Amino acid sequence: MKLTPLAEKFILHWGEMGTQWGVNRTVAQIHALLFIAARPMAADEICDTLGVARSNVSNSIKELQSWRLVTVVHQLGDRRDHFETNGDVWELFRIIAAERQRREIEPTERFLTEMMASPEFAEQDKEVQRRITQTHDLISTLTVWTGQMLKLSSATLVRLLKLGSSIQKFLK
């Protein structure tokens, strides 16, 4: 696949942003390529297009699959696996938010809950207890909020996000 300069810029930027989000650059670039290509691609075509090693593509695809961002599809007359990603950015947002919730937020909430139930917690200074409890409350609130937001339709979520800070007037 021959990339246009604009597509190339998009993919390169997505790779850079991936590193800022704690994602391997190649993983992010492959996801961007599959998103921008808007069609399934075989691993060798991904290698050729991005100029990366086959082993790097294989490992990156596995990572994207573990995040539920890439699926395998088959094409008639071709025995190779082809890979695609969802073309709906809002659905991708939901998948990433749900996976981050599952991988990062929920384990932290469980850890803090267990910590607060431990005998060591009761022996801590009151200020330490207060700060750990506040952190737990924040994480718990975010967990509930994220769960509720992920259940909304994309249209409702877009409207809610566009309301931004103007929603304050309804809360007074």
N, C-alpha and C positions, 0 to 999 in steps of 0.2 A: 504494500500500500504506500503510495506516495502522499506524504503529508503536505498540506498547504502551509505557508508560513504562519497563518493564524492558528491552525490546529497545532502546529509544533510549539508555538508560544504557550498555548493553553496547557499542553501536556507538560512542558518544562516547568511552568508555574505550578501546576498541580503537584508535581514531584517535589518542588521546593516547599510548598505548603505542607505536604505530607510529612516532611522531616520536622517541621514546626509542631505538628500534631503527634509526633512520636511514631510515625509510620515510615518504613523504609522508602527511600526515594523511588526505586524501581517499582515497588508495589503500587505506589500512588500513580506513577506514570502509566503503568499497564492499565490501571483502572480508568484513568483519564482517556487513554487511547480507545479502550472498549466503549466508553461513554460517547466520545466524539465520533467514532467510526459508525455507531448506530447499526452495527451488524455483527454477527458472530465471527470470530477470528480464530484460526488455528495457531498453536504455539509457535510454529516455525515462521508464520507471517508476523507475529508479534515480535519475535527475535529480529527478523529482517527490518521491520519498520522502525524499531527503537534502537537497533544496534546493540543489543544485550545478549549475553550468553544464554544458551538453552537451559542450563541448570538454574540460572537466575530467574528465568521466566517460569520454570516449573515450580520453584520454591515460592515465587511471588504469587502465582495462581493459587497454590495451596493456601497461602495466607489469605488471599481475597475470598476464597471459598469458605475458610473458617469464619470469616466476618459476614458470610452470606451475601457478599457483594457481587460475586461472579458465579454463574452456573454453567454447566457443561451442556452443550446441545450437539446434536448430530445432524449431518446433512446427507441426503440421499446420494449414494455413489462415492462417498468419502468416508474411509474408516477412521480418520483422525478425529480426535475430540476438538470441538470448537468451543470458544468461550464467549459469553456475553454478559452484559450488566444491564440493570434496569435503566431505561431511558427517562424515567420520571425523577427529577431531582428531589422532589418532596418525599418520594418513597425511599430514595437513597438516604436522605436525611433521617427518616424514621429508622431505617435499618442500622445506620451508624449510631444513632442515639440509643436505640435498644441494646445494641451490642456493648457500647460503652457503659451503659447502665448495668448490664449483666456482668461485665468483666471488671469494672472498676468501682462503681458506686455501691452495688449490693455487697461485695466482699468487705468493703470498708464499713458499711453499716453493720454487718454481722460482727466484724472485729470489734467495733466500738461497743456494741451491745454486750458482747462477751466480756470485754474489758470492764465495763461498768458493773457487771454482775460478779466480778472477781473479788476475792477478799482484799487483794492489794489496792483496789480502787477505794474501798472504804477507809483504808489507812492513809490515803493521800491527803495532802493539804487541800483545804476547801477551794482555793483558787484553781488548783489543778483539776479537781472534780468539776468545778463549774465550767471550765474551758472545754474539757472533754465532753461534758453533757451538752454544751452549746454546739459543739462540732457534730455530735450525734444528732441533735435536733435539726440542724441544717441539712445534713445528709438524708435524714428521714423525710424531711419536707420536700427536698429535691426528688427523692425517689417517688413519692406520691404524685407530685406535680408532673414529673416526666411520664409516669404511667398514664395519667389523665390526658396529657397532651398527645401522646402517641395513639390514643384511641380516637382522637378527632379526625374528621375527614380532612383531606388536604385543603379544600376550599375554606373550611372553618379555621384551620390552623393559619393559613395565609391571612385571613381577615383579622384574626387575633394578633398576629405578629405586627401587622400594619397599624393596628391601633396604638401600639407602642405605649409611650408614657401618657397618652391621652386617656387611657383607661382609668387613670387616677381619679378623674372627676366622678366616676361611677362608684368609687370606693369610699368617698367622703360621707 
